[in-house]
Amino acid sequence: MALARRKPAEPVRIQLKKNDQVRVISGRDKGKSGRVLSVDSRTNKALVEHIAMVKRHTRPNPSKQIKEGKSAVGFAGTHVYFCLLPWSF
């Protein structure tokens, strides 16, 4: 039985732009505000400064010349529907 393929979602006009100040209205970072670093219109996600912080761990790997393990902190994408623009709050 073949699986039915989903149609791609229709593109939505995103009003967020780079360097906008936004506030998160839902999720674990609800109530926090930050500056938009980038917007991906294909996935409807925005990278917002100090929102949705994730930690990535690496272990030592001599074949890749990584002598010691590290933990890097970065930002995960936040859905644009969870961000309010300044004139909204």
N, C-alpha and C positions, 0 to 999 in steps of 0.2 A: 504494500500500500504506500503510495507516494505521499509525502507530506505536502500540504498546500503551502505555497510561499506567500508570505505577507507582502502586501503592497507597501512601498515606502510611504512614510507619513508625508502629508502635504507640508510644504515649507511654511513656517510661521514667521511673520515679520517680528523681529526682535528689536525692542526699543532700547536695549542696553548698548552702550558704547564703551570703548576703552576709556579708563580714567574716570568713569562715573562713580559717584558715591552711592552705595546701595545699603539697604538693611534687609536681613534675612527674616522671613516671616514664618518659617516652618522648619522643623528638623532639630537636630541636636544643637545647632548654633543659633537658635531662634533668639531674636533681639539684638544680635551683634551686627555691626556695620563695618564696611570695608570698601576699598577701591577695586574696581573691576580691572583685572590684568589682561584678560582676553575673553573673547566670546566665540564659541563654536556653533554656527547656525545649523550644521548638519545634525548634531546631537542635542541641540538646545541646552547646552551647558555653558556656564561662565566660570572662569577662575577668579575668585574674589580673595583679596589679600586678607590673611588671618582667619579665613573661614574654611571649614572642612580640611583641617590639617591632618596629614597622614604621615606615618613614620615607616620608612623602608629600611630593612636590615640586610646587610651583606656580610658574608663570612669570608675568612681568609681563603684565597685561591692562588697558590703559587704559579699556576700555569698562565694566569692573567696578570701577574705581577702585583697582586693585592696581598700585601704582607699582613695586614691586620683588619679585623672586621670593623664595620662602621654602621652608624644609623643615620640616615639622611631624612630630613624633614621637608615635606613639600605640600602643595595644595592639590586637593582633588576637586573635580568639577562640581558645581552646584547648579541644579536645574534653574533656568531663568524664571520659571513661574514662582519660585520661592524668594525672589529678590524684588524689593520695592525701590522705585526711583525716588530721588529727593523730594520732588513735589508731592509725593504720595504720603510722606510722613512728616 
